[in-house]
Amino acid sequence: MSKKGTPARRLVTMIVAYAAALGASAAAWASADTSPKPGGVYRLKPGIYVAAGSSCEAPANAAIRRYDGKGLNTAHSRSCKAAVASRKRSAGAITYTVDQNCIDSGAGPGKRFTQRQKVTVEDALTFNQTIGGDRTAYRYCPIDALPADLRKAAR
């Protein structure tokens, strides 16, 4: 018998190696992120963001922001559009001063309102929002970490 083993043993070894490689690539494919890529007015990844200290699994309504590429919606506002007044880069972050116009209702009728905000984007998954002097840090939540009722809004 040679050092490499019998032809049957080599065949079994090849089949096991092939199955392991196939399984690894299938797992990588199944876990691939198919959500939209970063972009829009803030160059953030579209989806749901929660305030620092909040969990993605059960965030309070006040802690939720939904970025759709046009603006930052809350649980009580929608169709938000940010108009950039200025943009400044500092230490790798970009700070936008915007006038954001939204419908003042999460659903149903509501009046439009405009609010001046500063949004500092540190990377495609985190930002700070300052409204009237109050600053809050937010982080992106992957869709599979969200409760069922937010998964639809994140798509």
C-alpha positions in Angstrom: 0.0 0.0 0.0 1.4 3.5 -0.9 1.7 6.3 1.6 -1.3 8.1 0.2 -3.6 5.2 1.0 -5.9 3.1 -1.2 -7.9 4.6 -4.1 -11.1 4.1 -2.1 -9.6 6.0 0.9 -8.4 8.8 -1.4 -11.9 9.0 -2.9 -13.5 9.2 0.6 -11.1 11.9 1.6 -11.8 13.9 -1.5 -15.6 13.6 -1.0 -15.3 14.7 2.6 -13.1 17.7 1.6 -15.5 18.6 -1.2 -18.6 18.4 1.1 -16.8 20.6 3.7 -15.9 23.2 1.1 -19.5 23.1 -0.3 -21.0 23.5 3.2 -18.7 26.4 4.0 -19.6 28.3 0.9 -23.3 27.6 1.3 -23.1 29.0 4.9 -21.3 32.1 3.6 -23.9 32.5 0.9 -26.8 32.1 3.3 -25.4 34.8 5.7 -24.5 37.3 3.0 -25.8 40.7 3.5 -28.3 41.4 0.7 -29.6 44.7 2.1 -29.0 48.0 0.3 -25.4 49.4 0.3 -24.6 52.8 2.0 -25.7 55.8 0.0 -28.1 58.7 -0.1 -27.8 62.1 1.5 -25.7 60.9 4.4 -23.9 57.9 2.8 -25.3 55.6 5.5 -26.6 52.1 5.1 -30.4 52.3 4.6 -32.3 50.6 7.4 -33.1 50.9 11.1 -30.8 52.6 13.6 -31.2 52.7 17.4 -30.0 55.1 20.0 -26.9 54.1 22.0 -27.8 51.9 24.9 -30.9 50.5 23.1 -31.2 47.0 21.9 -32.0 46.1 18.3 -34.3 43.4 19.5 -36.7 45.6 21.5 -36.0 49.3 21.0 -38.3 52.0 22.3 -40.1 54.0 19.6 -38.2 57.2 20.7 -34.9 55.4 20.1 -35.6 54.4 16.5 -34.5 56.2 13.4 -35.1 54.8 9.8 -32.8 56.0 7.1 -34.1 55.6 3.6 -31.4 57.6 1.7 -33.4 60.8 1.8 -33.7 61.6 5.5 -34.0 60.2 9.1 -37.6 59.2 9.9 -38.9 58.5 13.4 -41.7 56.3 14.7 -43.8 59.5 14.6 -42.7 61.1 11.3 -42.4 59.9 7.7 -41.4 61.0 4.2 -38.5 63.0 5.6 -36.2 64.8 3.2 -33.0 66.4 4.3 -31.8 69.5 2.5 -28.1 70.0 3.1 -27.2 73.6 4.2 -23.5 72.8 4.9 -21.1 69.9 5.0 -17.9 69.8 7.0 -15.3 67.1 7.3 -13.2 66.7 10.5 -11.2 63.8 11.8 -12.7 61.4 9.4 -16.3 62.3 10.2 -18.6 64.4 8.1 -21.1 66.8 9.8 -24.1 67.9 7.8 -26.3 70.8 8.9 -29.6 70.1 7.3 -33.2 71.4 7.2 -35.2 68.2 7.3 -38.8 68.3 6.2 -41.2 65.5 7.3 -44.8 64.6 7.7 -45.6 64.9 11.4 -47.3 61.4 11.6 -46.0 57.9 11.5 -49.2 56.9 9.6 -52.3 58.7 8.5 -52.8 62.4 7.9 -50.3 64.9 9.3 -48.8 68.3 8.5 -45.3 68.9 7.1 -42.8 70.5 9.4 -39.1 71.5 8.9 -36.5 71.1 11.6 -32.8 72.2 11.6 -30.5 69.3 12.5 -26.8 68.4 12.6 -26.0 64.9 11.6 -22.4 63.7 12.1 -21.6 60.5 10.2 -18.7 58.6 11.6 -19.0 55.6 9.2 -21.7 53.9 7.2 -23.2 52.3 10.3 -23.1 55.0 13.0 -24.1 58.6 13.3 -24.9 61.4 15.8 -28.0 63.5 15.5 -28.2 66.9 17.2 -31.6 68.6 17.4 -32.0 71.8 19.5 -28.7 71.1 21.3 -29.6 67.5 22.3 -27.1 65.0 20.8 -27.9 61.3 20.4 -25.6 58.6 19.0 -27.2 55.9 16.8 -26.0 52.6 15.4 -27.3 50.4 12.6 -29.3 47.2 13.4 -29.1 44.3 11.0 -32.6 43.1 9.8 -32.3 39.7 11.5 -31.7 41.4 14.9 -34.9 43.5 14.7 -38.4 42.5 16.0 -40.8 41.3 13.3 -42.8 44.6 13.2 -39.6 46.6 12.3 -38.2 44.1 9.7 -40.7 45.3 7.1 -39.8 48.9 7.7 -36.1 48.1 7.4 -36.5 46.8 3.8 
